[in-house]
Amino acid sequence: MISVVINTFNAESTLKQCLETVRSFDEVVICDMYSEDSTLDIAKSFGCKIVMHERTGYVEPARNYAIAAATNPWVLVLDADELVPESLNKYLYRFTKNNKTTSGLLIPRANYFMGRFMRSIYPDYQLRFFQKDRSFWPSEIHSRPIINGTIDKIPFKQKELALVHIEDASIKNILTKMNSYTEKEQSKYQKKGKNYTITSAVLSALHRFIKSYFIKGGIFDGKAGFTRSTLDATYKIISIAKHWENLESQKTTNKNH
């Protein structure tokens, strides 16, 4: 028995397409952060179980709450802009039937940007399928669930089993999210206590670009690959710059006291 768990906020543009692909699962739980569009109406039309969570600005603080609302032993956690191919659906049910020792499963995800499949991002493994009672999802942004037990992995060559990330976000939207996400990242930088120099900042961003563009094959994704790799490097630079800004602000505050 499998429950699909989807966290939502103003997801009307993609939710219907997502829900069409999970109709045959035993249960679909929607955890909504008080959407202001037709998200809840769409969820109700599909007969989903709906629970509400306060708005937190990003999804991770609501993951455990959403998972707790599921009633089946296995959960498949999705975002509202992801699709589940029929072949993956069947694979997951076979997996739960035959599995005796594994508590979680890494699933490859196919991403699209500027209208094309991004080889440089694939397989983009997501730990989204696991036993409900053996999981805990940290509240930090971009965190992954912690699984108590063995984790298996679907071979990335089996592309027919990959989740499909349908959001083809515009660069404008990516930059808007980048500003919000890099802000949320600052708690991680504070915990690490790392003091980046200009050289280490440049090298960190350069490493991201080289990894995305050359090592992972962004060079074969044309202009979209170059743009995405540049955005990846920019994310790192902005995160570090905000960390510097916060450190200077703390120094000023300490001097005034």
C-alpha positions as a Markdown table, in Angstrom:
| # | Residue | x | y | z |
|---|---|---|---|---|
| 1 | Met | 0.0 | 0.0 | 0.0 |
| 2 | Ile | 1.4 | 3.4 | -1.1 |
| 3 | Ser | 0.4 | 6.9 | -0.2 |
| 4 | Val | 1.5 | 9.8 | -2.5 |
| 5 | Val | 2.3 | 13.0 | -0.5 |
| 6 | Ile | 2.3 | 16.3 | -2.3 |
| 7 | Asn | 3.1 | 19.7 | -0.7 |
| 8 | Thr | 1.5 | 22.6 | -2.5 |
| 9 | Phe | 1.2 | 26.4 | -2.6 |
| 10 | Asn | -0.4 | 28.2 | -5.5 |
| 11 | Ala | 0.2 | 25.1 | -7.7 |
| 12 | Glu | -2.7 | 25.4 | -10.1 |
| 13 | Ser | -0.6 | 25.5 | -13.2 |
| 14 | Thr | 0.9 | 22.0 | -12.7 |
| 15 | Leu | -1.1 | 20.2 | -10.1 |
| 16 | Lys | -3.8 | 18.7 | -12.3 |
| 17 | Gln | -1.2 | 17.2 | -14.6 |
| 18 | Cys | 0.6 | 15.8 | -11.6 |
| 19 | Leu | -2.5 | 14.3 | -10.1 |
| 20 | Glu | -3.5 | 12.6 | -13.4 |
| 21 | Thr | -0.4 | 10.5 | -13.1 |
| 22 | Val | -1.0 | 9.3 | -9.5 |
| 23 | Arg | -4.7 | 8.4 | -9.7 |
| 24 | Ser | -4.1 | 4.6 | -9.2 |
| 25 | Phe | -2.1 | 4.9 | -6.0 |
| 26 | Asp | -3.9 | 3.9 | -2.8 |
| 27 | Glu | -4.0 | 7.4 | -1.3 |
| 28 | Val | -3.0 | 11.0 | -2.3 |
| 29 | Val | -2.4 | 13.5 | 0.4 |
| 30 | Ile | -2.2 | 17.2 | -0.4 |
| 31 | Cys | -0.5 | 19.4 | 2.3 |
| 32 | Asp | -1.3 | 22.9 | 1.3 |
| 33 | Met | 0.1 | 26.2 | 2.7 |
| 34 | Tyr | -3.1 | 28.2 | 2.2 |
| 35 | Ser | -3.0 | 28.6 | -1.6 |
| 36 | Glu | -4.7 | 31.7 | -3.1 |
| 37 | Asp | -5.4 | 30.2 | -6.4 |
| 38 | Ser | -7.5 | 27.1 | -7.5 |
| 39 | Thr | -5.0 | 24.5 | -6.0 |
| 40 | Leu | -7.5 | 23.2 | -3.4 |
| 41 | Asp | -10.3 | 23.0 | -5.8 |
| 42 | Ile | -8.2 | 20.9 | -8.1 |
| 43 | Ala | -7.2 | 18.7 | -5.2 |
| 44 | Lys | -10.8 | 18.2 | -4.1 |
| 45 | Ser | -11.9 | 17.3 | -7.7 |
| 46 | Phe | -9.4 | 14.4 | -7.6 |
| 47 | Gly | -10.7 | 13.2 | -4.2 |
| 48 | Cys | -7.4 | 13.9 | -2.4 |
| 49 | Lys | -7.0 | 13.9 | 1.3 |
| 50 | Ile | -6.2 | 17.6 | 2.2 |
| 51 | Val | -4.3 | 18.9 | 5.3 |
| 52 | Met | -3.2 | 22.4 | 5.9 |
| 53 | His | 0.1 | 23.8 | 7.1 |
| 54 | Glu | 1.2 | 27.4 | 7.9 |
| 55 | Arg | 3.2 | 29.2 | 5.2 |
| 56 | Thr | 6.9 | 28.9 | 5.9 |
| 57 | Gly | 8.4 | 30.3 | 2.6 |
| 58 | Tyr | 9.8 | 26.9 | 1.6 |
| 59 | Val | 8.6 | 23.3 | 1.7 |
| 60 | Glu | 10.9 | 21.4 | 4.1 |
| 61 | Pro | 9.3 | 22.5 | 7.4 |
| 62 | Ala | 6.0 | 21.0 | 6.2 |
| 63 | Arg | 7.4 | 17.6 | 5.0 |
| 64 | Asn | 7.1 | 15.6 | 8.2 |
| 65 | Tyr | 3.6 | 17.0 | 8.9 |
| 66 | Ala | 2.5 | 16.0 | 5.4 |
| 67 | Ile | 4.0 | 12.5 | 5.7 |
| 68 | Ala | 2.4 | 12.0 | 9.1 |
| 69 | Ala | -1.0 | 12.5 | 7.4 |
| 70 | Ala | -0.5 | 9.5 | 5.2 |
| 71 | Thr | -2.1 | 6.2 | 6.2 |
| 72 | Asn | 0.0 | 3.7 | 4.3 |
| 73 | Pro | 3.3 | 2.1 | 5.2 |
| 74 | Trp | 5.1 | 3.4 | 2.1 |
| 75 | Val | 5.1 | 7.0 | 0.9 |
| 76 | Leu | 6.0 | 8.6 | -2.4 |
| 77 | Val | 6.7 | 12.3 | -1.8 |
| 78 | Leu | 6.2 | 14.6 | -4.8 |
| 79 | Asp | 6.3 | 18.2 | -5.7 |
| 80 | Ala | 3.3 | 19.5 | -7.6 |
| 81 | Asp | 5.3 | 19.9 | -10.8 |
| 82 | Glu | 6.4 | 16.3 | -11.0 |
| 83 | Leu | 4.9 | 13.4 | -12.9 |
| 84 | Val | 5.0 | 9.7 | -12.2 |
| 85 | Pro | 5.3 | 7.5 | -15.4 |
| 86 | Glu | 3.1 | 4.4 | -15.4 |
| 87 | Ser | 6.2 | 2.3 | -15.6 |
| 88 | Leu | 7.5 | 3.8 | -12.3 |
| 89 | Asn | 4.1 | 3.3 | -10.7 |
| 90 | Lys | 4.2 | -0.4 | -11.5 |
| 91 | Tyr | 7.9 | -0.7 | -10.4 |
| 92 | Leu | 7.2 | 0.8 | -7.0 |
| 93 | Tyr | 4.4 | -1.6 | -6.3 |
| 94 | Arg | 6.6 | -4.6 | -7.3 |
| 95 | Phe | 9.3 | -3.1 | -5.1 |
| 96 | Thr | 7.1 | -3.0 | -2.0 |
| 97 | Lys | 5.8 | -6.5 | -2.7 |
| 98 | Asn | 9.2 | -8.1 | -3.2 |
| 99 | Asn | 11.3 | -6.0 | -0.9 |
| 100 | Lys | 12.3 | -7.5 | 2.5 |
| 101 | Thr | 15.2 | -5.3 | 3.7 |
| 102 | Thr | 15.2 | -1.9 | 2.0 |
| 103 | Ser | 13.7 | 1.1 | 3.7 |
| 104 | Gly | 14.1 | 3.8 | 1.0 |
| 105 | Leu | 14.6 | 4.2 | -2.7 |
| 106 | Leu | 16.5 | 6.8 | -4.7 |
| 107 | Ile | 14.6 | 7.7 | -7.9 |
| 108 | Pro | 16.2 | 9.4 | -10.9 |
| 109 | Arg | 14.5 | 12.6 | -12.1 |
| 110 | Ala | 14.4 | 14.1 | -15.6 |
| 111 | Asn | 14.5 | 17.9 | -15.6 |
| 112 | Tyr | 13.6 | 20.4 | -18.4 |
| 113 | Phe | 14.9 | 23.9 | -18.9 |
| 114 | Met | 14.3 | 26.4 | -21.8 |
| 115 | Gly | 12.1 | 23.7 | -23.4 |
| 116 | Arg | 14.6 | 20.8 | -23.5 |
| 117 | Phe | 15.7 | 17.8 | -21.4 |
| 118 | Met | 18.8 | 18.7 | -19.4 |
| 119 | Arg | 21.4 | 16.0 | -19.6 |
| 120 | Ser | 23.6 | 18.0 | -17.3 |
| 121 | Ile | 21.2 | 17.6 | -14.5 |
| 122 | Tyr | 20.2 | 14.0 | -15.0 |
| 123 | Pro | 20.0 | 11.6 | -13.1 |
| 124 | Asp | 19.3 | 14.2 | -10.2 |
| 125 | Tyr | 18.5 | 11.4 | -7.8 |
| 126 | Gln | 15.7 | 12.1 | -5.3 |
| 127 | Leu | 15.1 | 10.2 | -2.1 |
| 128 | Arg | 11.3 | 10.3 | -2.3 |
| 129 | Phe | 10.1 | 6.8 | -1.7 |
| 130 | Phe | 10.5 | 5.2 | 1.7 |
| 131 | Gln | 8.8 | 3.6 | 4.6 |
| 132 | Lys | 6.8 | 6.2 | 6.5 |
| 133 | Asp | 7.8 | 5.0 | 10.0 |
| 134 | Arg | 11.5 | 4.9 | 9.1 |
| 135 | Ser | 11.8 | 8.5 | 7.9 |
| 136 | Phe | 12.5 | 12.0 | 9.3 |
| 137 | Trp | 12.8 | 15.1 | 7.1 |
| 138 | Pro | 15.0 | 17.9 | 8.5 |
| 139 | Ser | 13.5 | 21.4 | 8.2 |
| 140 | Glu | 16.5 | 23.0 | 6.6 |
| 141 | Ile | 16.0 | 24.2 | 3.0 |
| 142 | His | 17.1 | 21.7 | 0.3 |
| 143 | Ser | 17.4 | 18.9 | 3.0 |
| 144 | Arg | 16.8 | 15.3 | 2.2 |
| 145 | Pro | 15.0 | 12.8 | 4.4 |
| 146 | Ile | 16.9 | 10.7 | 6.9 |
| 147 | Ile | 16.1 | 7.0 | 6.5 |
| 148 | Asn | 16.5 | 4.5 | 9.3 |
| 149 | Gly | 17.6 | 1.5 | 7.2 |
| 150 | Thr | 19.0 | 0.5 | 3.9 |
| 151 | Ile | 18.5 | 2.7 | 0.8 |
| 152 | Asp | 18.4 | 1.2 | -2.7 |
| 153 | Lys | 18.7 | 3.0 | -6.1 |
| 154 | Ile | 17.0 | 2.7 | -9.4 |
| 155 | Pro | 19.7 | 2.5 | -12.1 |
| 156 | Phe | 19.9 | 5.8 | -14.0 |
| 157 | Lys | 20.0 | 4.0 | -17.3 |
| 158 | Gln | 16.4 | 3.0 | -16.8 |
| 159 | Lys | 15.1 | 6.5 | -17.9 |
| 160 | Glu | 11.6 | 5.1 | -18.2 |
| 161 | Leu | 11.5 | 4.9 | -14.4 |
| 162 | Ala | 12.5 | 8.5 | -13.8 |
| 163 | Leu | 10.3 | 11.1 | -12.3 |
| 164 | Val | 9.5 | 13.9 | -14.7 |
| 165 | His | 10.0 | 17.4 | -13.5 |
| 166 | Ile | 7.8 | 19.4 | -15.8 |
| 167 | Glu | 8.4 | 22.9 | -14.6 |
| 168 | Asp | 10.1 | 24.8 | -17.3 |
| 169 | Ala | 10.8 | 27.9 | -15.1 |
| 170 | Ser | 11.7 | 31.1 | -16.8 |
| 171 | Ile | 15.0 | 32.7 | -15.9 |
| 172 | Lys | 13.0 | 35.5 | -14.2 |
| 173 | Asn | 11.3 | 33.0 | -11.9 |
| 174 | Ile | 14.6 | 31.2 | -11.2 |
| 175 | Leu | 16.3 | 34.4 | -10.1 |
| 176 | Thr | 13.3 | 35.2 | -7.9 |
| 177 | Lys | 13.6 | 31.8 | -6.2 |
| 178 | Met | 17.4 | 32.2 | -6.1 |
| 179 | Asn | 17.0 | 35.3 | -4.0 |
| 180 | Ser | 14.6 | 33.6 | -1.6 |
| 181 | Tyr | 16.5 | 30.3 | -1.3 |
| 182 | Thr | 19.9 | 31.9 | -0.8 |
| 183 | Glu | 18.4 | 33.9 | 2.0 |
| 184 | Lys | 17.2 | 30.6 | 3.6 |
| 185 | Glu | 20.6 | 29.1 | 3.1 |
| 186 | Gln | 22.2 | 31.5 | 5.5 |
| 187 | Ser | 21.4 | 29.4 | 8.6 |
| 188 | Lys | 23.6 | 26.6 | 7.1 |
| 189 | Tyr | 26.5 | 29.0 | 6.5 |
| 190 | Gln | 26.2 | 30.3 | 10.1 |
| 191 | Lys | 26.3 | 26.7 | 11.4 |
| 192 | Lys | 29.4 | 25.8 | 9.3 |
| 193 | Gly | 31.2 | 29.0 | 10.5 |
| 194 | Lys | 33.3 | 29.0 | 7.3 |
| 195 | Asn | 34.9 | 32.3 | 6.4 |
| 196 | Tyr | 35.2 | 32.4 | 2.6 |
| 197 | Thr | 37.9 | 34.5 | 1.0 |
| 198 | Ile | 37.4 | 36.1 | -2.4 |
| 199 | Thr | 39.6 | 33.3 | -3.9 |
| 200 | Ser | 37.7 | 30.5 | -2.2 |
| 201 | Ala | 34.4 | 32.1 | -3.3 |
| 202 | Val | 35.6 | 32.3 | -7.0 |
| 203 | Leu | 36.8 | 28.7 | -6.8 |
| 204 | Ser | 33.6 | 27.4 | -5.3 |
| 205 | Ala | 31.5 | 29.1 | -8.0 |
| 206 | Leu | 33.9 | 27.9 | -10.7 |
| 207 | His | 33.7 | 24.4 | -9.4 |
| 208 | Arg | 29.9 | 24.5 | -9.8 |
| 209 | Phe | 30.1 | 25.8 | -13.3 |
| 210 | Ile | 32.8 | 23.2 | -14.4 |
| 211 | Lys | 30.8 | 20.3 | -12.8 |
| 212 | Ser | 27.6 | 21.3 | -14.4 |
| 213 | Tyr | 28.9 | 22.4 | -17.8 |
| 214 | Phe | 31.8 | 20.0 | -18.5 |
| 215 | Ile | 31.6 | 17.0 | -16.1 |
| 216 | Lys | 27.8 | 16.5 | -16.2 |
| 217 | Gly | 27.5 | 17.4 | -19.9 |
| 218 | Gly | 25.9 | 20.8 | -19.9 |
| 219 | Ile | 28.1 | 21.6 | -22.9 |
| 220 | Phe | 25.9 | 19.2 | -24.9 |
| 221 | Asp | 22.7 | 21.0 | -23.9 |
| 222 | Gly | 23.4 | 24.1 | -26.0 |
| 223 | Lys | 22.5 | 27.5 | -24.8 |
| 224 | Ala | 20.2 | 26.1 | -22.2 |
| 225 | Gly | 23.2 | 24.1 | -20.7 |
| 226 | Phe | 25.4 | 27.1 | -20.6 |
| 227 | Thr | 22.7 | 29.3 | -19.0 |
| 228 | Arg | 21.8 | 26.7 | -16.4 |
| 229 | Ser | 25.5 | 26.1 | -15.5 |
| 230 | Thr | 26.0 | 29.9 | -15.1 |
| 231 | Leu | 22.9 | 30.1 | -12.9 |
| 232 | Asp | 24.3 | 27.3 | -10.7 |
| 233 | Ala | 27.5 | 29.2 | -10.2 |
| 234 | Thr | 25.7 | 32.4 | -9.6 |
| 235 | Tyr | 23.6 | 30.8 | -6.8 |
| 236 | Lys | 26.9 | 29.9 | -5.0 |
| 237 | Ile | 28.3 | 33.4 | -5.4 |
| 238 | Ile | 25.1 | 35.1 | -4.1 |
| 239 | Ser | 25.0 | 32.7 | -1.1 |
| 240 | Ile | 28.5 | 33.5 | -0.2 |
| 241 | Ala | 28.0 | 37.3 | -0.7 |
| 242 | Lys | 25.0 | 37.2 | 1.6 |
| 243 | His | 27.1 | 35.4 | 4.2 |
| 244 | Trp | 29.7 | 38.1 | 4.0 |
| 245 | Glu | 27.0 | 40.7 | 4.3 |
| 246 | Asn | 25.6 | 39.0 | 7.5 |
| 247 | Leu | 29.1 | 38.8 | 9.0 |
| 248 | Glu | 29.7 | 42.5 | 8.5 |
| 249 | Ser | 26.3 | 43.3 | 10.0 |
| 250 | Gln | 27.1 | 41.2 | 13.0 |
| 251 | Lys | 30.5 | 43.0 | 13.4 |
| 252 | Thr | 28.7 | 46.3 | 13.3 |
| 253 | Thr | 26.1 | 45.2 | 15.8 |
| 254 | Asn | 28.8 | 43.9 | 18.2 |
| 255 | Lys | 30.7 | 47.2 | 18.0 |
| 256 | Asn | 27.6 | 49.2 | 18.8 |
| 257 | His | 27.1 | 47.1 | 22.0 |
